[in-house]
Structure formats: structure tokens, C-alpha cells
């Protein structure tokens, strides 16, 4: 088997959960399972999606939030077994697929307009 065929085969073996459709600029809540020793809990991470990258099994998305005045970004793989659910809170209007310019903005300038449905 050639390398591209092998990658397609591996992609077909892995089952991905179905999540709601979202894109950069949307505000989402990711329920993430955290295992500490023999205990496990679910942590909510709410923030704006600033990018979606990759394809197939390697597809990831980056969520950014402001916590105590400090910007926190977290990268989640779509194929992660630790993601319990993803909830879309707001649909945003942005003109770019990667909105890294939010990192340099604070206050009202960092606000994303809401998309009408």
C-alpha cells in the first residue's frame, strides 16, 4: 500500500463523533472529560473559535477565552475521546478563517458581531 492509501485506510478505521457545525468566530462550549487519578470530571471550556485546521483524523480547532484578564487558548482535536459534547452558544460574523488578530485586541474591539440565522 502506498502512503496516501494507508492514510485513507487509517481514517476509515477511526470513528468520529458528530458535532454541530461551527466555524471561526462562533462562541462554543466544549465539555471536556478530565481524569485525575481514579476520579473523572467534566470541565466546561467556553470561548471563541479562532481557527479550524487539518483534515480527517488530524482535524483540530482552537478556542480562545479571557480568564481573569489573561487570554487562554486551547487546541482540541476533533477525534479526541475526551470531548463529551460541543454546544454552539452564538454564531459570529468574521471575514477570515483564522482570526488571530483577536490576540492583540481588548475590550469592545475584541467583540465579534452576531450572525443572524
PADRENGU-921842 format. One line per 4 residues: number of its first residue (from 1); their letters; for each residue z, y, x of N, C-alpha, C, O. Coordinates in nm, 4 decimals, padded with zeros to 6 digits. Example, Ala and Ser with C-alpha at 12.3 -4.5 7.8 and 13.67 -1.06 7.14 Angstrom:
BEGIN
1> as> 00.7800:-00.5690:01.3190:00.7800:-00.4500:01.2300:00.7800:-00.3300:01.3200:00.8465:-00.3319:01.4236 ~ 00.7080:-00.2250:01.2850:00.7140:-00.1060:01.3670:00.7870:00.0030:01.2900:00.8039:00.1138:01.3409 .
This chain:
BEGIN
1> xxxx> 00.0000:-00.1189:00.0836:00.0000:00.0000:00.0000:00.0000:00.1245:00.0875:00.0699:00.1310:00.1887 ~ -00.0800:00.2239:00.0469:-00.0801:00.3495:00.1208:00.0405:00.4325:00.0771:00.1062:00.4011:-00.0221 ~ 00.0681:00.5366:00.1511:00.1870:00.6175:00.1247:00.1854:00.6827:-00.0143:00.2873:00.6778:-00.0831 ~ 00.0734:00.7443:-00.0590:00.0742:00.8025:-00.1943:00.0972:00.6982:-00.3043:00.1655:00.7262:-00.4027 .
5> xxxx> 00.0410:00.5793:-00.2882:00.0614:00.4732:-00.3867:00.2079:00.4291:-00.3890:00.2639:00.4005:-00.4948 ~ 00.2683:00.4244:-00.2711:00.4079:00.3857:-00.2597:00.4986:00.4882:-00.3290:00.5946:00.4508:-00.3964 ~ 00.4680:00.6169:-00.3122:00.5465:00.7223:-00.3771:00.5341:00.7137:-00.5294:00.6326:00.7312:-00.6012 ~ 00.4136:00.6870:-00.5778:00.3931:00.6726:-00.7222:00.4712:00.5529:-00.7760:00.5263:00.5579:-00.8860 .
9> xxxx> 00.4753:00.4464:-00.6983:00.5489:00.3266:-00.7382:00.6986:00.3554:-00.7480:00.7639:00.3136:-00.8436 ~ 00.7532:00.4270:-00.6487:00.8952:00.4610:-00.6494:00.9255:00.5539:-00.7669:01.0286:00.5383:-00.8324 ~ 00.8374:00.6502:-00.7946:00.8554:00.7404:-00.9084:00.8586:00.6634:-01.0399:00.9351:00.6974:-01.1301 ~ 00.7763:00.5604:-01.0510:00.7714:00.4847:-01.1761:00.8979:00.4008:-01.1975:00.9326:00.3695:-01.3113 .
13> xxxx> 00.9671:00.3641:-01.0881:01.0879:00.2832:-01.0986:01.2090:00.3630:-01.1458:01.2959:00.3105:-01.2154 ~ 01.2138:00.4908:-01.1070:01.3310:00.5707:-01.1411:01.3171:00.6278:-01.2815:01.2125:00.6809:-01.3189 ~ 01.4236:00.6158:-01.3572:01.4247:00.6695:-01.4930:01.4896:00.8060:-01.4900:01.5989:00.8226:-01.4359 ~ 01.4218:00.9042:-01.5483:01.4786:01.0378:-01.5555:01.5227:01.0670:-01.6975:01.4554:01.0301:-01.7938 .
17> xxxx> 01.6370:01.1340:-01.7094:01.6846:01.1755:-01.8403:01.5950:01.2870:-01.8929:01.5315:01.3588:-01.8156 ~ 01.5906:01.3005:-02.0234:01.5127:01.4079:-02.0846:01.6051:01.5276:-02.1074:01.7069:01.5172:-02.1757 ~ 01.5678:01.6400:-02.0494:01.6427:01.7636:-02.0631:01.5589:01.8634:-02.1426:01.4367:01.8499:-02.1488 ~ 01.6233:01.9640:-02.2038:01.5456:02.0654:-02.2753:01.4591:02.1444:-02.1772:01.4936:02.1590:-02.0599 .
21> xxxx> 01.3475:02.1946:-02.2266:01.2558:02.2705:-02.1411:01.3180:02.4055:-02.1075:01.3617:02.4783:-02.1966 ~ 01.3218:02.4381:-01.9799:01.3686:02.5692:-01.9357:01.2881:02.6093:-01.8145:01.2235:02.5262:-01.7506 ~ 01.2925:02.7396:-01.7828:01.2185:02.7896:-01.6672:01.2987:02.9021:-01.6013:01.4085:02.9350:-01.6462 ~ 01.2448:02.9597:-01.4971:01.3152:03.0650:-01.4244:01.3446:03.1816:-01.5175:01.2595:03.2229:-01.5961 .
25> xxxx> 01.4663:03.2342:-01.5076:01.5084:03.3452:-01.5913:01.5945:03.3028:-01.7086:01.6611:03.3866:-01.7693 ~ 01.5946:03.1752:-01.7418:01.6755:03.1269:-01.8532:01.8210:03.1089:-01.8081:01.8479:03.0771:-01.6922 ~ 01.9134:03.1297:-01.9014:02.0551:03.1074:-01.8750:02.0911:02.9700:-01.9303:02.0730:02.9431:-02.0491 ~ 02.1419:02.8838:-01.8435:02.1731:02.7473:-01.8857:02.3157:02.7109:-01.8475:02.3775:02.7751:-01.7626 .
29> xxxx> 02.3663:02.6070:-01.9119:02.4955:02.5485:-01.8765:02.4704:02.4037:-01.8367:02.4168:02.3250:-01.9147 ~ 02.5099:02.3697:-01.7146:02.4935:02.2338:-01.6635:02.6300:02.1661:-01.6663:02.7241:02.2129:-01.6022 ~ 02.6409:02.0566:-01.7400:02.7639:01.9767:-01.7420:02.7515:01.8718:-01.6325:02.6694:01.7805:-01.6417 ~ 02.8334:01.8853:-01.5292:02.8219:01.8050:-01.4087:02.9465:01.7185:-01.3919:03.0585:01.7693:-01.3972 .
33> xxxx> 02.9278:01.5894:-01.3719:03.0387:01.4959:-01.3552:03.0875:01.5010:-01.2105:03.0097:01.4861:-01.1163 ~ 03.2186:01.5226:-01.1952:03.2795:01.5265:-01.0621:03.3792:01.4119:-01.0527:03.4660:01.3962:-01.1386 ~ 03.3657:01.3320:-00.9467:03.4538:01.2174:-00.9263:03.5476:01.2488:-00.8100:03.5035:01.2721:-00.6975 ~ 03.6776:01.2488:-00.8392:03.7794:01.2750:-00.7368:03.8718:01.1540:-00.7306:03.9563:01.1349:-00.8180 .
37> xxxx> 03.8557:01.0749:-00.6295:03.9359:00.9527:-00.6180:03.8988:00.8564:-00.7291:03.7834:00.8147:-00.7398 ~ 03.9968:00.8204:-00.8126:03.9669:00.7304:-00.9240:03.9582:00.8061:-01.0571:03.9428:00.7449:-01.1628 ~ 03.9681:00.9403:-01.0513:03.9555:01.0226:-01.1714:03.8174:01.0879:-01.1744:03.7572:01.1147:-01.0704 ~ 03.7694:01.1127:-01.2948:03.6458:01.1883:-01.3067:03.6602:01.2892:-01.4184:03.7297:01.2664:-01.5174 .
41> xxxx> 03.5915:01.4034:-01.3997:03.5950:01.5102:-01.4992:03.4576:01.5738:-01.5065:03.3727:01.5528:-01.4198 ~ 03.4373:01.6515:-01.6110:03.3091:01.7192:-01.6284:03.3309:01.8681:-01.6092:03.4176:01.9280:-01.6729 ~ 03.2513:01.9276:-01.5205:03.2610:02.0697:-01.4907:03.1387:02.1412:-01.5460:03.0259:02.0945:-01.5297 ~ 03.1614:02.2549:-01.6114:03.0516:02.3345:-01.6661:03.0114:02.4384:-01.5617:03.0972:02.5092:-01.5091 .
45> xxxx> 02.8819:02.4483:-01.5312:02.8306:02.5496:-01.4391:02.7285:02.6304:-01.5171:02.6185:02.5821:-01.5441 ~ 02.7644:02.7543:-01.5541:02.6770:02.8385:-01.6358:02.6189:02.9493:-01.5497:02.6921:03.0193:-01.4798 ~ 02.4863:02.9654:-01.5548:02.4225:03.0698:-01.4771:02.2741:03.0801:-01.5080:02.2229:03.0142:-01.5986 ~ 02.2057:03.1645:-01.4305:02.0624:03.1881:-01.4478:01.9831:03.0964:-01.3559:02.0196:03.0765:-01.2401 .
49> xxxx> 01.8749:03.0410:-01.4080:01.7858:02.9585:-01.3262:01.7020:03.0540:-01.2425:01.6320:03.1393:-01.2971 ~ 01.7087:03.0404:-01.1092:01.6290:03.1306:-01.0258:01.5062:03.0618:-00.9668:01.4154:03.1291:-00.9180 ~ 01.5022:02.9296:-00.9705:01.3805:02.8609:-00.9273:01.3825:02.7154:-00.9719:01.4884:02.6557:-00.9914 ~ 01.2629:02.6600:-00.9875:01.2435:02.5173:-01.0092:01.1406:02.4752:-00.9056:01.0328:02.5341:-00.8971 .
53> xxxx> 01.1736:02.3726:-00.8261:01.0796:02.3322:-00.7219:01.0713:02.1815:-00.7136:01.1595:02.1108:-00.7623 ~ 00.9658:02.1327:-00.6522:00.9470:01.9903:-00.6324:00.8690:01.9258:-00.7451:00.8258:01.9912:-00.8400 ~ 00.8526:01.7959:-00.7315:00.7752:01.7181:-00.8270:00.8339:01.5787:-00.8364:00.8813:01.5243:-00.7367 ~ 00.8311:01.5215:-00.9534:00.8747:01.3833:-00.9705:01.0220:01.3646:-00.9411:01.1061:01.4346:-00.9975 .
57> xxxx> 01.0539:01.2712:-00.8537:01.1927:01.2380:-00.8225:01.2595:01.3488:-00.7419:01.3812:01.3653:-00.7493 ~ 01.1825:01.4242:-00.6656:01.2395:01.5286:-00.5796:01.2491:01.6641:-00.6483:01.2789:01.7637:-00.5824 ~ 01.2248:01.6706:-00.7784:01.2282:01.7981:-00.8507:01.3711:01.8497:-00.8610:01.4617:01.7753:-00.8986 ~ 01.3918:01.9781:-00.8273:01.5240:02.0393:-00.8310:01.5169:02.1750:-00.8999:01.4094:02.2327:-00.9159 .
61> xxxx> 01.6333:02.2246:-00.9404:01.6421:02.3607:-00.9928:01.7663:02.4267:-00.9365:01.8669:02.3605:-00.9111 ~ 01.7590:02.5585:-00.9170:01.8675:02.6355:-00.8595:01.9259:02.7266:-00.9656:01.8527:02.7993:-01.0328 ~ 02.0573:02.7231:-00.9811:02.1271:02.8048:-01.0796:02.2184:02.9013:-01.0043:02.2887:02.8621:-00.9112 ~ 02.2163:03.0292:-01.0464:02.2974:03.1319:-00.9814:02.3912:03.1952:-01.0828:02.3518:03.2252:-01.1955 .
65> xxxx> 02.5159:03.2150:-01.0415:02.6125:03.2868:-01.1248:02.6968:03.3770:-01.0360:02.7025:03.3590:-00.9143 ~ 02.7621:03.4741:-01.0987:02.8524:03.5622:-01.0261:02.9943:03.5178:-01.0609:03.0326:03.5175:-01.1779 ~ 03.0712:03.4807:-00.9608:03.2083:03.4346:-00.9804:03.3019:03.5231:-00.8979:03.2964:03.5216:-00.7749 ~ 03.3874:03.5997:-00.9649:03.4811:03.6926:-00.9006:03.4089:03.7918:-00.8098:03.4576:03.8248:-00.7017 .
69> xxxx> 03.2941:03.8383:-00.8537:03.2184:03.9373:-00.7776:03.1361:03.8796:-00.6641:03.0731:03.9547:-00.5897 ~ 03.1352:03.7492:-00.6491:03.0601:03.6835:-00.5416:02.9512:03.5965:-00.6040:02.9782:03.5199:-00.6965 ~ 02.8301:03.6080:-00.5545:02.7195:03.5266:-00.6049:02.7325:03.3822:-00.5583:02.7529:03.3555:-00.4399 ~ 02.7203:03.2895:-00.6530:02.7304:03.1465:-00.6209:02.6023:03.0791:-00.6697:02.5647:03.0935:-00.7860 .
73> xxxx> 02.5365:03.0070:-00.5824:02.4152:02.9337:-00.6188:02.4382:02.7852:-00.5973:02.5045:02.7430:-00.5025 ~ 02.3817:02.7080:-00.6877:02.3945:02.5625:-00.6761:02.2597:02.5004:-00.7057:02.1919:02.5396:-00.8007 ~ 02.2207:02.4034:-00.6241:02.0938:02.3336:-00.6417:02.1229:02.1978:-00.7042:02.2027:02.1198:-00.6522 ~ 02.0569:02.1707:-00.8170:02.0749:02.0445:-00.8875:01.9452:01.9650:-00.8849:01.8404:02.0204:-00.9179 .
77> xxxx> 01.9476:01.8378:-00.8471:01.8288:01.7531:-00.8626:01.8166:01.7075:-01.0082:01.9164:01.6729:-01.0714 ~ 01.6942:01.7077:-01.0610:01.6726:01.6602:-01.1975:01.7108:01.5132:-01.2107:01.7561:01.4703:-01.3168 ~ 01.6929:01.4361:-01.1044:01.7172:01.2917:-01.1097:01.8625:01.2544:-01.0819:01.8936:01.1366:-01.0642 ~ 01.9525:01.3539:-01.0777:02.0916:01.3252:-01.0451:02.1603:01.2490:-01.1580:02.1507:01.2893:-01.2739 .
81> xxxx> 02.2294:01.1393:-01.1262:02.3016:01.0661:-01.2301:02.4301:01.1378:-01.2726:02.4921:01.0986:-01.3715 ~ 02.4711:01.2421:-01.1999:02.5948:01.3138:-01.2296:02.5770:01.4235:-01.3339:02.6762:01.4771:-01.3833 ~ 02.4532:01.4583:-01.3685:02.4299:01.5595:-01.4718:02.4456:01.4921:-01.6075:02.3696:01.4019:-01.6426 ~ 02.5453:01.5373:-01.6831:02.5685:01.4819:-01.8164:02.4703:01.5420:-01.9171:02.4028:01.4694:-01.9900 .
85> xxxx> 02.4630:01.6762:-01.9204:02.3694:01.7419:-02.0115:02.3399:01.8821:-01.9617:02.4148:01.9391:-01.8824 ~ 02.2294:01.9362:-02.0099:02.1894:02.0729:-01.9809:02.1684:02.1418:-02.1145:02.0958:02.0920:-02.2005 ~ 02.2327:02.2575:-02.1314:02.2202:02.3352:-02.2538:02.1575:02.4694:-02.2195:02.2024:02.5366:-02.1267 ~ 02.0548:02.5090:-02.2929:01.9919:02.6387:-02.2716:02.0639:02.7395:-02.3608:02.0636:02.7259:-02.4831 .
89> xxxx> 02.1259:02.8412:-02.2991:02.2005:02.9423:-02.3731:02.1102:03.0577:-02.4156:02.1149:03.1011:-02.5307 ~ 02.0278:03.1078:-02.3228:01.9374:03.2191:-02.3504:01.8059:03.1954:-02.2781:01.8027:03.1394:-02.1685 ~ 01.6980:03.2389:-02.3410:01.5671:03.2348:-02.2775:01.5379:03.3741:-02.2237:01.5450:03.4717:-02.2984 ~ 01.5054:03.3848:-02.0959:01.4848:03.5142:-02.0332:01.3381:03.5454:-02.0106:01.2528:03.4566:-02.0107 .
93> xxxx> 01.3105:03.6751:-01.9910:01.1746:03.7223:-01.9628:01.1702:03.7659:-01.8178:01.2339:03.8646:-01.7809 ~ 01.0964:03.6943:-01.7352:01.0728:03.7330:-01.5963:00.9251:03.7105:-01.5659:00.8590:03.6300:-01.6316 ~ 00.8741:03.7814:-01.4668:00.7324:03.7716:-01.4335:00.7056:03.6813:-01.3140:00.5912:03.6670:-01.2708 ~ 00.8093:03.6215:-01.2616:00.7937:03.5390:-01.1420:00.8529:03.4005:-01.1641:00.9363:03.3805:-01.2524 .
97> xxxx> 00.8089:03.3062:-01.0833:00.8609:03.1701:-01.0907:00.9870:03.1551:-01.0051:01.0700:03.0678:-01.0304 ~ 01.0003:03.2410:-00.9039:01.1170:03.2374:-00.8168:01.1750:03.3779:-00.8146:01.1142:03.4696:-00.7594 ~ 01.2907:03.3948:-00.8737:01.3464:03.5296:-00.8883:01.4609:03.5530:-00.7893:01.5751:03.5780:-00.8277 ~ 01.4261:03.5441:-00.6608:01.5240:03.5634:-00.5546:01.5667:03.7089:-00.5426:01.6680:03.7378:-00.4789 .
101> xxxx> 01.4921:03.8009:-00.6021:01.5278:03.9418:-00.5942:01.6609:03.9688:-00.6651:01.7218:04.0733:-00.6423 ~ 01.7069:03.8774:-00.7499:01.8370:03.8931:-00.8156:01.9511:03.8932:-00.7152:02.0572:03.9491:-00.7428 ~ 01.9312:03.8319:-00.5998:02.0367:03.8236:-00.4999:02.0783:03.9621:-00.4508:02.1944:03.9833:-00.4158 ~ 01.9849:04.0556:-00.4480:02.0146:04.1897:-00.3977:02.0562:04.2872:-00.5052:02.0863:04.4025:-00.4742 .
105> xxxx> 02.0589:04.2456:-00.6305:02.0907:04.3357:-00.7406:02.2308:04.3096:-00.7938:02.2800:04.1968:-00.7901 ~ 02.2947:04.4162:-00.8436:02.4261:04.4028:-00.9055:02.4291:04.4832:-01.0343:02.3462:04.5717:-01.0556 ~ 02.5247:04.4518:-01.1191:02.5447:04.5281:-01.2420:02.4305:04.5148:-01.3410:02.3756:04.4062:-01.3597 ~ 02.3947:04.6267:-01.4049:02.2910:04.6247:-01.5075:02.1536:04.5896:-01.4518:02.0700:04.5344:-01.5234 .
109> xxxx> 02.1299:04.6209:-01.3263:01.9990:04.5923:-01.2667:01.9728:04.4432:-01.2549:01.8577:04.3997:-01.2496 ~ 02.0806:04.3645:-01.2508:02.0669:04.2191:-01.2370:02.0529:04.1508:-01.3723:02.0490:04.0280:-01.3794 ~ 02.0452:04.2290:-01.4799:02.0359:04.1712:-01.6139:01.8924:04.1278:-01.6431:01.7971:04.1971:-01.6074 ~ 01.8783:04.0129:-01.7079:01.7468:03.9599:-01.7442:01.7264:03.9813:-01.8938:01.8126:03.9469:-01.9746 .
113> xxxx> 01.6115:04.0386:-01.9298:01.5840:04.0615:-02.0715:01.5677:03.9289:-02.1435:01.5232:03.8303:-02.0847 ~ 01.6039:03.9272:-02.2714:01.5977:03.8043:-02.3500:01.4610:03.7899:-02.4159:01.4046:03.8864:-02.4676 ~ 01.4091:03.6672:-02.4129:01.2794:03.6358:-02.4711:01.2973:03.6059:-02.6186:01.3913:03.5362:-02.6568 ~ 01.2100:03.6566:-02.7003:01.2155:03.6272:-02.8434:01.1494:03.4950:-02.8702:01.0491:03.4608:-02.8076 .
117> x> 01.2055:03.4201:-02.9634:01.1486:03.2890:-02.9985:01.0821:03.2946:-03.1310:01.0284:03.1940:-03.1774 .
